[in-house]
């Protein structure tokens, strides 16, 4: 079995600042991932190795147990090589909100690697790990996969156990793989997927699916729906790269049809109301008493809690907690949170109707190429709007994959395939056709 690590896992200034903590956790002697190195996002619990969530609040937190996905990695023979840098508590799209400094993009120097799983994508793109695990609440696997020119899979909600994941927005987030190729990402998904007695949201439908075998590149007869709403707003170079990828798929025997998802126009607004509301509830535990840095013991408890959060949380986390608390407050719950949940139902209905016409849906993963480092920090609203193509998938609890589609002006562009619930094999097959 795996060798347990001491509490003194090494803090490093790793290449590309991809890791918050570098360490070595050896897995079983053999298994499907024997000989493979895996980087694990720093919001996934690792016994005896600190798990910071990219936050000063948890800079010294060491979990007493492994997340289910970590246990499955070790049982499969993988060697875990470190905990990857990320936007603080998963709140960001560039990895620049990390308390440990921004990660860099190996595929586009001077540009962000995306987020919040930017360190995981950078580790794979930079050759620091063979594979990586990230988490996706509104695009946080697919965004950095697109920006770093690697493959990322956001599984169906309930496919992968969230036991041991430090929660941001429970009803939206999923753990998933990043890898250089679709087949390798699917093989990692095979290891971590499946029901878990510790997570009641996991489903039996997740068992024994052999996702890697679906990466056969055969899209002959596949109908690909192209939602106009997810293409029209994309940067011209991104759109041209996307259209060229569709031409390639048509040459391989796929058919493309235009579909509409009218409710996605409200997706970003609905997503941020739901996500921030759940975040405000989840982060209430970081009060300097149960978790986090101490706020001191002079004065009253409210002042102590406030001091702890002022010291431990970064600006983006504070912004989202405040907005989420406001949306849940008396007099505003029905006006904001309840309406966001209604919009979520409409989005799910639109996807259901689209899948009556197509086997999978395709869009640019991100509407723009990677931002320059520092470019987006002064305009959080524009950063939120950049998630327009990814957040609808989380609201509808569907699977999606981002695969490299080419470049625009030398910068990576990703193509996203979305499938029906537990339709991972369909998106994996479509994604492998582009390799």
C-alpha positions in Angstrom: 0.0 0.0 0.0 0.9 3.6 -0.3 3.7 5.1 1.8 2.4 7.8 4.1 4.1 11.2 4.1 5.3 13.3 7.0 3.6 16.6 7.9 6.7 18.5 6.6 5.9 18.2 2.9 8.3 20.5 1.1 7.1 24.0 0.1 8.7 25.0 -3.2 8.9 27.6 -5.8 8.3 25.1 -8.5 8.7 25.6 -12.2 5.8 27.7 -13.6 4.7 28.0 -9.9 2.6 25.0 -10.7 2.9 23.5 -7.3 2.1 24.9 -3.8 3.6 21.8 -2.3 5.9 19.2 -3.9 6.1 15.8 -2.3 6.2 12.1 -3.3 3.3 9.8 -2.3 4.0 6.4 -3.7 1.1 4.2 -4.8 0.7 0.5 -4.9 3.3 -1.7 -6.6 1.2 -2.3 -9.6 -2.1 -1.1 -11.2 -3.4 0.7 -14.3 -1.5 3.9 -13.3 1.8 2.2 -12.3 4.7 4.3 -13.4 2.5 7.4 -13.9 3.0 10.6 -12.0 -0.1 12.5 -11.0 -0.4 16.1 -9.7 -3.4 16.8 -7.4 -5.2 20.1 -7.1 -4.6 21.7 -3.7 -8.3 21.6 -2.6 -8.3 17.7 -2.6 -7.4 16.2 0.8 -4.2 14.3 1.1 -3.4 12.6 4.4 -0.3 14.1 6.0 0.3 16.6 3.2 -1.0 20.1 3.6 -4.0 21.2 1.6 -4.2 25.0 1.3 -6.9 25.6 -1.3 -4.6 28.4 -2.5 -5.4 30.4 0.6 -3.5 32.0 3.5 -6.5 30.8 5.6 -5.4 27.2 5.2 -1.6 27.7 4.7 -0.8 25.2 7.5 -3.8 22.9 7.3 -2.9 19.2 7.1 -5.8 16.8 6.5 -6.0 13.6 8.6 -7.4 11.6 5.7 -7.3 11.0 2.0 -10.0 12.0 -0.4 -11.6 9.1 -2.2 -10.0 10.0 -5.5 -6.6 10.1 -3.8 -7.1 6.7 -2.3 -8.1 5.4 -5.7 -5.0 6.9 -7.3 -2.8 5.2 -4.8 -4.6 1.9 -5.2 -4.1 2.2 -9.0 -0.3 2.5 -8.6 0.1 6.2 -9.3 2.8 8.3 -7.8 1.5 11.7 -6.5 4.1 14.3 -7.0 2.5 17.4 -5.4 -0.4 19.7 -4.7 -1.0 22.1 -7.5 -1.5 25.9 -7.4 -5.1 27.2 -7.8 -7.3 30.3 -7.5 -8.1 30.7 -3.8 -10.9 28.3 -2.9 -11.4 27.8 -6.6 -12.7 31.3 -7.1 -11.1 32.6 -10.2 -10.4 31.8 -13.9 -6.7 32.6 -14.1 -4.9 31.2 -11.0 -4.0 34.8 -10.1 -6.1 34.9 -6.9 -3.8 32.3 -5.3 -2.2 33.4 -2.0 1.0 31.7 -3.3 1.3 33.8 -6.5 0.1 33.2 -10.0 0.9 30.1 -12.0 2.4 30.5 -15.4 1.3 29.1 -18.8 4.0 26.7 -20.3 2.1 26.8 -23.6 1.9 30.6 -23.8 4.6 32.5 -21.8 3.4 35.7 -20.2 -0.2 34.5 -20.3 -2.3 33.0 -17.5 -2.8 29.2 -17.5 -6.5 29.6 -16.7 -8.2 28.6 -13.6 -9.1 27.7 -11.1 -7.1 24.4 -11.8 -4.3 26.4 -13.5 -1.5 24.7 -11.6 -2.8 21.2 -12.6 -2.9 22.2 -16.3 0.5 23.9 -16.1 2.0 20.8 -14.5 0.7 18.6 -17.4 1.6 21.1 -20.2 5.0 21.7 -18.7 5.9 18.0 -18.3 6.0 18.2 -14.5 3.5 15.4 -14.2 2.1 12.8 -16.6 -1.5 13.5 -15.4 -3.4 15.7 -13.0 -6.6 16.1 -11.1 -8.5 19.3 -11.1 -12.0 20.4 -10.0 -14.6 22.1 -12.2 -17.3 24.3 -10.6 -18.0 26.5 -13.7 -15.3 25.6 -16.1 -12.2 25.3 -13.8 -10.9 22.1 -15.6 -11.9 23.0 -19.1 -10.7 26.6 -19.0 -7.1 25.8 -18.1 -7.1 22.8 -20.4 -8.0 25.2 -23.3 -5.5 27.8 -22.2 -2.6 25.4 -21.8 -3.3 23.2 -24.8 -4.1 20.0 -22.9 -7.2 17.8 -22.4 -9.6 18.3 -19.5 -12.8 16.4 -18.6 -15.6 17.7 -16.5 -17.6 14.6 -15.5 -21.3 14.3 -15.0 -22.3 15.4 -11.5 -22.3 12.2 -9.4 -19.8 10.3 -11.6 -16.8 11.0 -9.3 -16.8 11.1 -5.5 -16.4 14.5 -3.9 -15.5 13.0 -0.5 -12.4 14.9 0.6 -12.9 17.8 -1.7 -12.9 21.1 0.2 -16.3 22.5 -0.9 -16.8 25.7 -2.9 -20.3 25.1 -4.4 -21.5 21.6 -3.6 -24.3 21.4 -6.2 -22.0 22.4 -9.1 -18.5 21.1 -8.6 -16.9 17.8 -9.8 -13.4 16.4 -9.7 -11.9 15.4 -13.1 -8.7 14.6 -15.1 -6.3 16.7 -17.1 -3.9 14.9 -19.5 -1.9 15.4 -22.7 -4.3 13.1 -24.7 -7.9 12.2 -24.6 -7.1 8.5 -24.0 -4.9 9.3 -21.0 -7.5 11.6 -19.5 -10.2 8.9 -20.0 -7.9 6.3 -18.4 -7.5 8.5 -15.3 -11.3 9.0 -15.3 -11.7 5.2 -15.2 -9.6 5.1 -12.0 -11.4 7.8 -10.1 -15.0 7.3 -11.3 -17.6 5.2 -9.5 -19.9 5.1 -6.6 -18.7 5.9 -3.1 -20.4 5.1 0.2 -18.9 8.3 1.6 -20.7 10.5 -1.0 -24.4 10.0 -1.4 -24.5 12.1 -4.6 -22.5 9.4 -6.5 -24.4 7.1 -8.8 -24.2 3.4 -9.7 -24.3 4.5 -13.3 -20.7 5.5 -12.8 -19.4 2.0 -12.4 -17.4 -0.1 -14.9 -17.7 2.1 -18.0 -14.2 1.7 -19.5 -14.0 5.2 -20.8 -10.5 4.8 -22.3 -11.9 2.4 -24.9 -14.2 5.1 -26.2 -11.2 7.2 -27.4 -11.2 5.5 -30.8 -11.6 8.6 -32.9 -14.6 7.1 -34.8 -17.2 9.9 -35.4 -18.6 8.4 -38.5 -22.4 9.0 -38.3 -22.2 11.2 -35.2 -24.4 14.3 -35.1 -22.7 17.3 -33.6 -25.0 20.2 -32.5 -23.5 23.7 -32.6 -25.3 26.1 -30.2 -25.3 29.5 -31.9 -25.4 31.3 -28.6 -22.0 29.8 -27.6 -20.2 30.7 -30.8 -21.4 34.2 -31.7 -19.7 35.9 -28.9 -16.3 34.3 -29.4 -13.1 36.2 -30.5 -12.7 36.1 -34.3 -9.5 34.0 -34.2 -11.1 31.6 -31.8 -14.2 31.3 -34.0 -12.0 30.6 -37.1 -10.1 27.9 -35.3 -13.3 26.3 -34.1 -14.8 26.3 -37.6 -11.7 24.7 -39.0 -12.0 21.9 -36.3 -15.6 21.3 -37.3 -14.5 21.0 -41.0 -12.0 18.3 -39.8 -14.8 16.4 -38.0 -17.1 16.7 -41.1 -14.3 15.2 -43.2 -14.2 12.3 -40.8 -17.9 11.5 -41.3 -19.6 13.6 -38.6 -22.7 15.7 -39.4 -23.1 19.2 -37.8 -26.5 20.8 -37.1 -27.3 24.2 -35.7 -29.1 24.1 -32.3 -30.3 26.7 -29.9 -29.9 27.1 -26.1 -31.8 30.3 -25.5 -31.6 30.2 -21.7 -27.8 30.2 -21.6 -28.1 34.0 -21.9 -28.9 34.0 -18.2 -26.4 31.2 -17.3 -23.6 33.4 -16.1 -25.9 35.4 -13.8 -27.6 32.3 -12.5 -24.3 30.5 -12.0 -22.7 33.3 -9.9 -25.8 33.7 -7.7 -25.9 29.9 -7.0 -22.1 29.5 -6.7 -21.6 32.6 -4.5 -24.5 31.7 -2.2 -23.2 28.2 -1.7 -19.7 29.6 -1.1 -20.9 32.0 1.6 -22.4 29.0 3.4 -19.4 26.7 2.9 -16.8 29.3 4.0 -18.6 30.2 7.2 -16.5 27.5 8.9 -13.3 29.5 8.4 -13.6 31.6 11.6 -10.2 31.2 13.2 -11.7 28.7 15.7 -12.7 25.7 13.8 -10.5 26.3 10.8 -8.1 29.0 9.6 -5.9 31.7 11.0 -6.7 33.0 14.5 -8.4 36.4 14.7 -7.2 36.8 18.3 -9.2 36.6 21.5 -9.7 40.2 22.6 -13.0 41.9 22.1 -16.2 40.0 21.1 -16.4 36.9 18.9 -17.8 38.8 15.9 -14.7 41.0 15.9 -12.4 37.9 16.2 -14.2 36.2 13.3 -13.9 39.3 11.2 -10.2 39.7 11.9 -9.6 36.1 11.0 -11.4 36.5 7.6 -9.7 39.8 6.9 -6.3 38.2 7.4 -7.0 34.8 5.8 -9.2 35.6 2.7 -8.1 37.4 -0.4 -10.1 40.0 -2.2 -11.9 37.8 -4.7 -13.1 35.4 -1.9 -14.3 38.3 0.2 -16.2 39.6 -2.8 -17.9 36.3 -3.5 -18.8 35.7 0.1 -20.4 39.1 0.5 -22.4 38.8 -2.7 -23.5 35.2 -1.8 -24.5 36.3 1.8 -26.5 39.2 0.3 -28.3 36.8 -2.2 -29.4 34.5 0.7 -30.4 37.2 3.1 -33.9 37.8 4.3 -35.9 39.7 1.7 -33.6 38.8 -1.2 -33.5 35.0 -1.3 -36.6 34.7 -3.5 -35.5 37.7 -5.6 -32.1 36.2 -6.4 -31.4 32.7 -5.3 -34.8 31.2 -6.1 -34.8 32.9 -9.5 -31.3 31.5 -10.2 -32.5 28.0 -9.5 -35.5 28.6 -11.9 -33.0 29.7 -14.6 -31.0 26.5 -13.9 -34.1 24.4 -14.7 -34.7 26.2 -17.9 -31.0 25.7 -19.0 -31.4 21.9 -18.3 -34.5 21.8 -20.4 -32.8 23.6 -23.3 -30.0 21.0 -23.2 -32.5 18.1 -23.1 -34.2 19.5 -26.2 -30.9 20.0 -28.0 -29.9 16.4 -27.4 -33.0 15.3 -29.2 -31.3 16.7 -32.4 -27.7 15.8 -31.7 -25.5 13.2 -30.0 -23.0 15.8 -28.6 -22.8 19.6 -28.7 -19.7 21.6 -29.7 -18.5 25.1 -28.9 -15.3 27.0 -28.3 -14.3 26.1 -24.7 -13.3 29.7 -24.0 -14.4 32.7 -26.2 -11.0 34.3 -26.0 -7.4 33.1 -26.0 -5.4 33.2 -22.7 -5.2 36.6 -21.0 -1.9 38.3 -20.4 -0.8 38.0 -16.7 -2.4 40.8 -14.8 -4.7 41.9 -17.6 -8.0 40.8 -16.0 -7.5 41.5 -12.3 -9.0 45.0 -12.4 -12.3 43.9 -14.1 -13.8 41.0 -12.3 -17.1 41.3 -14.2 -15.4 40.7 -17.6 -13.6 37.8 -16.0 -17.0 36.3 -15.0 -18.4 36.8 -18.5 -15.5 34.8 -19.9 -17.1 31.7 -18.3 -20.1 32.0 -20.6 -19.4 28.8 -22.5 -18.5 26.6 -19.6 -21.0 27.4 -16.7 -24.1 26.2 -18.5 -22.7 22.6 -18.3 -22.3 22.7 -14.5 -25.8 24.2 -14.1 -27.2 21.3 -16.1 -25.0 18.7 -14.4 -23.7 17.4 -17.7 -20.3 15.9 -18.9 -18.0 17.9 -21.1 -14.5 17.7 -22.5 -12.1 20.4 -23.7 -9.6 19.3 -26.4 -6.9 21.3 -28.2 -8.4 22.6 -31.5 -5.5 24.6 -32.8 -4.1 28.1 -32.3 -4.9 31.7 -33.0 -1.9 34.1 -33.1 0.2 31.4 -31.6 -2.1 30.9 -28.6 -3.9 27.7 -27.7 -7.6 27.3 -28.5 -9.8 24.6 -27.0 -13.0 23.0 -28.4 -15.6 21.8 -25.9 -17.9 18.8 -26.5 -20.9 18.5 -24.2 -22.9 15.2 -23.8 -26.1 14.1 -22.1 -25.9 13.0 -18.5 -23.5 10.1 -18.1 -22.6 10.4 -21.8 -18.8 10.6 -21.1 -18.1 7.9 -23.8 -19.7 10.1 -26.4 -17.7 13.2 -25.6 -14.5 11.2 -25.2 -15.0 9.6 -28.7 -15.7 13.0 -30.3 -12.7 14.6 -28.6 -10.4 11.8 -29.7 -11.3 12.5 -33.3 -9.5 15.9 -33.1 -6.2 14.4 -32.0 
